[in-house]
Amino acid sequence: MFVNHRVCRGIGLLVVCLVLIIAGPVMAQGPKQGGTFRFAAIAESPHLDQHVTTSDPSTNIAQHVFECLFTYDSNYVPVPMLASGYQEKNGGKLIAINLRQGVKFHNGKEMTSEDVAASLTRWGKFGVRGPILFSHIDKVEADGKYKVNLYFKEPFGPWKALLALLNGGPAIYPKESVEGADAKPIPENKYIGTGPYKFVEQNPGRYALLERFKDYTGRTEPSDGDSGKRIAYFDKLMFIPVPDVGTRVNGVKAGDYDYAEQISGDLYDQLSTDATVKTYIRKGAIIGLMFFNSKAGPFKDNYKLRQAVLAAIDMTPALQAAIGPNNLWKANGSIAPAGTLWYTTAGTENYSQGSKSKAQTLAKEAGYNGEKITLMASQAYKFHYDSCVVIAKQLKDAGFNVDLQVYDWATLVSKRSDANQWDMFFTHHAYVTDPVLYTFMNAVYPGWWATKQKEDLASQFTQVLDPKQRLEIWNKIQTLFYEQVPVAKTGDIFSYDIASPKVDWVGAGAHLTWPRFWGTYFK
């Protein structure tokens, strides 16, 4: 029999091509499940009870185990998580929160209104942030199986933001976990949440271990920030305390860890071009803050002298010296970062002026005669000290008699509570989801900004529910901030982490404040 080999080869190639075309989509690889993900943390978590701690190492872990009624999307807008929706009634004095049905705790029990009410009540009494909300609440009650009612003494605008922040916030536990609990952390056998991973064990000094919760009942919306779908691809998450930054970096390069957090800014240029690692800049900014003493010393009731100090400072050199690469900081005068709900340019024409002549004119008008100004900083946070070295030089060049005093962090914290020991001190603040949570908005926080104008505006701000009206009032508060200058903000600072090239994310892998690993997988 005659066989035309050219024809056969042609038919064979055609068949192969057709098979590849047909099989292509089937063969395409997407996210896959499996493996143990190893996270190199800067420190060990003291415990995971989110009601009673604001520890970052704790929240890094706990956000995979516990969930709140609300959470944040990529623009830091609070959106439902365990809640399915809510209604504001009686002019905002009653908030009725509907719960998602069929949500399971890690012990197999369905979440109901009794669990939510018990969790909120314990957090409100003993939690770190709970009293901020519960000082405005008369009572919390379970209404049927899937609804919880919050009865307020008066309308309180930030309620949703406080219910969305897990760090020091209202994690939802089974009723049995929190009944009888006080301000002491609950034991590990009560670490029962609704998240995509469940707690297994914490081996002190070595690791904390989580594993995938197979019965997780998540949301169906696309992942956006911390909201939407939370898919657990890894079998296990292991959080390992590695205090030394060099060890964290080298461990990722060597394959000992898959991810390492909080890497030094001076290593960024090198690591961002290193093929053995991937760098991830966190979206959530922290802000450098220099507080003025409103209770005693030369700045007491002397806003013009504060304006003079502010006018002398060019924040860009301070940020460059403290942070390094310019993609890790922004010279932004808005208290809130750009792209967030509370961003506004109100008053920012007075930010980062770097004008020696204007500073000298204002200082003279303020009656400044070369009195010593004590500026406290700590080397515990290197960028605090580095920022203050630059700021102190700029102020001295403008004619201010600045005494830069450097302490360990515990000593600085102790001294700043005594109004007679300082005139300015430097610290930082993580981005907060509602401005009432900024420390300088608290009249009892060192700095003691408590003018009548500020207190009146703050009262209006918390009692208005409409977001547009609240933003209008916040514009007025930020304008007042630059007039009375209780604090000088240096800018927005972005920390970064590194990961092994084998780690990938579904969609964008941007973290808000704490790095989270649902939607993360090994290639």
N, C-alpha and C positions, 0 to 999 in steps of 0.2 A: 504494500500500500504506500502510495506516495504521500509524504508529509511535507508541507511547506513550512519550514522552520521559521522563516521570517514572519509569516502570518501568525504562527503560534506565539512567537515572541511578542508580536504586537498585541495579540489578544491577551497574553499574560500581563503585559504592562498595563493594558486597559483595565483588566480585572483588579490588579494591585491598586491602581489609582482610585477605582471605584470603591474598593474596600477601605482605603485610607480616607476618602471623602466621607463615606458613610460612618466609619468608625471614629473619625476625628473628634467629634463632640463627646463621644463615649470615653475616648482615651484622654481627653483634656483633664488635667489634674486641678482640683480645687482644694479648699481647706479639708484637712483630714484629722480625725481624732487620734489621740494616743500620746504617750510619753509623759515624762515628769519634767516640769518647768522649774528651773532653779534660779531664784531671785537673790542677788547679793545686796543685802540691806545695810544701811549705815549703822543701825543699832538694833538691839533686840527689843521686841515688843514687851511691855510690862504685863499686859493682859489684853483681851479683845473686847471687853465690855464697853461699848461705845457710849453708853449713857454717861459714864463717869470719867472719860479721858479725852484729851485732845491730842494725844501722842500720834505723830505722823507714822512711825513704824507700826503702831497698832492699826491705824486706819488703812494703811497699805494692804494689810491682811484682811481685816474685818469687812471691807467693802465687797469682798467676794462671798462672804458668808451671810451678812445681814443686809436688809433693805429697809427703806423708809416708805412712808405713804407717798412722798414725792421725791423727785430727783432733778438733776439739771441737764438741760440740753447743751449743745456746743456754744450757745450764747449766754449760758448761765441763767436761763429762764427756767423757773421751777415748773415741772410738768408731772403728771401722775406717774407713779410706779406701782405701789401696792393699791393705791386708790384707783377707782375707775372713773371718778369724777367728783364734783362737789357742788353745793349750792350755798350762796350767801343770802341769808335771810335777816329780817328785822334790822335793816340798815347796817348789816355787817356784824351784829352782835351775836348771831348764831351762824356757825359754819357747819353744815351737814356734809359729811364725807362718806361717799359710797365706796365700798370695798370691792376689789375683784374677787369673783367667786372661784372656788376650786384651787386656790393657792395652797400648796402644802409646805409645812415645816419639814425640817430634816428628820424629825422623828415620825413622819407619816401623817401627822394630824393636820386637818384643814384649818387655815387661819380664819378666825371669826372676829366679830366686833369686840368680844370679851377680851381676846388677846391684845387687840389694839388699844382698848381703853386701859387695860392694866399696864401696858408698856408706856403709854403716854403719861399715866398718873405717876408711875415710879420716876420717870425722867423729869417730870415737872417738879417733883419734890426734891430729888437728890441729884439730878443730872447737872453737868457743867453748864450747858446753855439753857436747860429747861426752864429755870426761873425767869429768864428774860421774857419768855412767852407766858408762863403760867402766872406771873404777877398781874396779867391782864385777863385771866380766865377765872370764872366762877366755878365751873364744873365741867367734867367730861362724862358722857354717858354712852353706853352701848344701846343702840336703837334697833332692835331686831338682830338678825344674824349677820347682816352685811352693811351696817351703817353705824357711824360714830358721830355724835353731836358735840361740838365745842361751843360752850356758852361764854361769851366775852362780857366783861364789865363795860367796855366801850369798844368801838371799832378799832382794830389793830392791823394796819396794813401789812407788816412783815410776816404775818403768820405762816404763809405758804413757804417763804424762804427758810424759816426756821425748821419747818417740818421736812425740808428736803436735804438738809445738811447732816450727813452721817457722823462726821467728826464731832465728838461731844454731843451727838444728837440723838433723835428719837428712833433708834433701831427698833424694829418690831420683833418681840420674842413671844413664845408661847406664854400664856398666863402663868403656867406653873413655874417658869423660869424666874419671873420677877415678883411673884407674890411673896411678901415679907422681905424683899431685898431693900437695902438702904444705900448709902453712899459708898459702901465697900463693893469692890468688883465681885460679880457673881462667879462661882467656880466654873472650871472648864467643862464639867459635865452638863452645864446649862447653856453652853454656847450653841444654841439651836436657832437657826435663822431660816430664811426663805430663799437665800441666794443660790447662784449656780454651782457653788462649791460648798462642801460641808467640812466642819472642823474635825480633824482626826486626833492630833496631839501637838503639844508644844514641849520640846525637849530643851530645857534651859541651857543657853549658851551655844546650842547647836543648830536648831531649826524649829520652825512651826510648819506643820503639814496639813494640807487640805486635799480633799479628793472630790471628783465630779459627783454632783447630786443628780442621779439618773431621773428622778421624778420632778425635776425643776419645772415650774410653771411660769414661763417668762412672758413678756409683752411681745406683741407681733409687729409693732412699728419698726421701721429701719433704725439701726443704731445711730445715735446722734449725741455726741458727748457721752454722758453717763446714762442717757435715756434710751428707750427702745429695746431691741433684742439684746439678750445677753446669752451667747452660746458658749458653753464650756467645751472646748476641743481637747484640752489636756486631761489626762487621767488624774494627774496630781499636780499641785502647786507646792513648792518647798521654798520657804523664806529663811534665808541663812544670814545671821548677823556677821558682817565683815567690816569692821570700823575703819580700816586703813584703805584710803582711796586707791593707792597703788596696787594693793592686793585685789581690790575689786576689778580694776582695769585689766590687770594681767590674768586674773581668773577667767574673765570672759574670753580673752585672746587664746588662752590655753584650753578652753572648752570645759573648765570646771564649773562655770556658771553660764546661764543663758542670757542673763540681764543683770545690769548693775546700775544703781541709782546715784544721783547727786555727785557728779564728776566735776572736778575743779575746772574753772573757766580757763586757766592757763594751759590746759591740755586740749582744749576744744579744736584749735587749728590743726593740731597733729592728728587727733582722732577722727576728725571729720573727713580726712583724706586717706584714712587707713582702711584697706580692704578687708581686714580681719574683724572689723566691728561696724555697726551702724549706730549713728547718733540720733537721739530723739529729744527735741526741745519741748518742754512742757508748755502747754498753752497758758496755764494759770500763772499769773505774775505775782511776785511778792513786791512790796514797795519799801524803800528805805525812808525812814522818818526821823527827823530831828525835832524833839519836843522842846517847847519853851515853858518855863516855869511861870504860871499865871498867879501863883499864890504868894511868892516872895521874890526879893531881888530886883534887879534893874528892869526886868520885863513885866513886872506886876503892873497891870493897867496901862502899860506904855506900848500901845500898838504901833506907834510910829517908829520906835526903836526896833521892834521886831521886823517891821517893813524895811528898815535900813539894813538889817542883817540879811534878810531875804534878797534885797536888791544887790548885795555884794557877791552873791554866790552864782557861779556858772556851774550848773549841775553836770554838764558833759564831761569835763576833766575828772570830776569825782567818780562818775560812773565808769569811765575808762580805766582809772587807776584801781577801782575796787573789783570790777567784773572782768575786764579784758575785751574779748571779741564783741564788736558792736551789734551782732545779731543776738546777743544774750541780754541786751538791755535796750530800753528806749527812754529818751529824755521826754517824758510825758507829764505835763502839769496837771492833767485831770486826776482826781483822786482814784477813780476807777479806770482800768485799762481800756483802750480803744476796742470796739467790737462787743463790749458788754453793755448791759441794760442801763447802767448808771454813768456811762461816759458822757462828759460835758466839757466844753471849753470855757464855761463861765469863770471869770476871774483869772484865767491862766495867762493873761498878758503880763502878770506880775511874777510868773515862774521863770527861773533860770535867766535872770537879766545880766548878771555878771558886770554890773555897772558900778565902778568904784566911786565915780563922781556923784551919782545919785545916792549911793549909800552914805557918803560923807555929808551930803546936804540934809538928808532925812535924819541922820544921827545928830547933827547940830540942832535941827528943829526939835528933836526929841529931848534935848538937854543932856546928851551923853558927854561926859567929861573924862573919858578914859578909865572908867571903873572896870575892875576885873570881871570877866565873864567866864564862868566855869563850864566847860563842855566835857561831859563824861562819855567815854566809849569803852568797849570791851574788845579784847583780842580773841575772845572765844569764838566770835564770828569775824573772820578775817575781813570781810567786806565792810563791816561796821568801822573797824579801825582804819582801813585804807581810805574809806570815804571821808572820815573825820580829819585825817592828816591833810588832805587836799582842802577841805572846807576851812579848817583852822588857818591855813596859810593865806587863803583868799581873804578871810576876815582880818587877819593881821595886816595884810597889804592895804586894806581899806581903812586902817586906823583903829581897829577894835583890839582891846587888850584881852586876848583869849588865852585861857589856861586850859590846855587839853590834858585831862586826867584819864588814865587808862587803868581799868580794873578787870578782874575776872568777872564772869557774868553774875554769879551769886552776889558778889559785893555790890555791883552796879544796881542790881534789883533791890538790894537792901537800902542803898543810899538814896535811890530816886524816890522812895516813900517819904523821905524827910525833905521838906521844901527848903530848908536852910542850908542844904549841902550841895546844891547845884543850880545852874541857870539854864542849861540845855543838856539833853542826853540823846544818844542815838540808839535806835532800835529798828526793827522791821516788822511788817505786818503781811500776813498772807491775804490774798484777795478774798473778800467776803461777799456773800451773795445778796446782802442787804446792808446799806450804809449804817444802819443803827448798830451793827456789830463791830464797826471800827472802834478801837479803844479810845481814840480822842473824842468820840461822841459820848463817852461815859464821863460824867462830871467828877467821879471819884477816882478815876485813873490818874496816876502821876502826870502832871501837866495841868489838870484841874480846870479845863475849859468849861466854864459855867456861867457865861454872860446871859443876861436876860434875852437878848436878841437870838442867841443860839438856842436857849431852852424853849423859847416860844416857837421857833421854826421846827425844832425837833419834835415838839408835841404835835404840831400840825402834821408833820411828816408821818408819824406813826398812826394817826387817827384817820387818815385818808386812805381809801381802798383803791381808787382808780389809779392805774399805773401812770397815766399821762399827768394827772394832777400831782402825784408823788414826785415825778421827775421835775416838774416845774418848781416844786418846793426845794428839791435837792439842788437845783441850779442856784437858788437863793442861799442855801447853806454853803455851797462851795464858794460863791462870791464873798460871803461873810468870812469864810475860811481864809481867803487871801487878804481881807481887810484887817482881821484881828490876829491872823497868823499864830494860831495855837501850836502849829506844827509846820515844818518845812519838809516837803517831799522831795527826795532826790530823783526818783524815776521808777520805771518798771523793770524788774529783774527776773530773768527767766532761767531756771535751772535746767539741766539736761542730763540724760541717761544714755547708756550704751547697751547694745544687744548684739548677740551673735547673728551673723548673716542668715542663719537657718531659721530665725524667728520671723514670722510675718503676721500681718493683721488683715482682717476683712475690712476693706475700705481704709480710710485714713486712720493711722495709729496714734493720733494726737491725744495726749492725756490732758485733763483739765488741771487738777491739783495733785491728785495721787494716781500713780500709774496703775492701770487696771488691765486684767488679762483675760476677760471674756472676749470672744472674737479673735483670740490670738492662737496661733498654731505653728507647728514645725513644718517647714517645706518638705 
